[in-house]
């Protein structure tokens, strides 16, 4: 539950330049484009390492080239790292981008309810109908999809992905580059170590080891 002091997001877009660069240009880029436009970001370009995508567009946002080419062509811009194919891939994307820029946007839906005591890192995307409770913390480059609850004192580590309809209960600690599948429930106080994957619909009652995968109700490790 979120305290009475929680409120609809009052600063849904935080960036320093007029242009937003999204990398890579996969399916999640379309979600970020529409979310960004809904909070007033109109100048959007994309980068992708697939040469066949260069010169095409996603929802009328042009794909300029790979990340280095797009940065060179765009000049001053703020960056959002979209989903990677895997946790390892996503961490590599974040590292590559961080080597070239320190300017990252922070985009949060106007429909998100975020406690004023919660902390939200650079490069974070929070979609519609998300609730973030008191003293919760989202590290840099976390993606939180729609209809998700991150309760009081929970922490989500850098570059982790939280998909739709996830419930993260109070005091849960999620490490870096984790993936929480749709509809997963993480019960109070558990630890999910770096690189872990929680399957869709899993109910997690115990800690999850580094790079581990758990599925089912209750969740059990997959070896």
Secondary structure, DSSP 8 states (H G I E B T S, - for coil): ---TT-EE-S--EE-SSS-EEEES-SHHHHHHHHHHHHTT---EEEE-S-GGGTT-EETTEEB-SSHHHHHHHH-S-EEEE---SSHHHHHHHHHHHHTT---B-EEE-TT-EE-TT-EE-TT-EE-TT-EE-TT-EE-TT-EE-SS-EE-TT-EE-TT-EE-TT-EE-TT-EE-TT-EE-TT-EE-TT-EE-TT-EE-TT-EE-S-B-TT-EEETBTTEE--
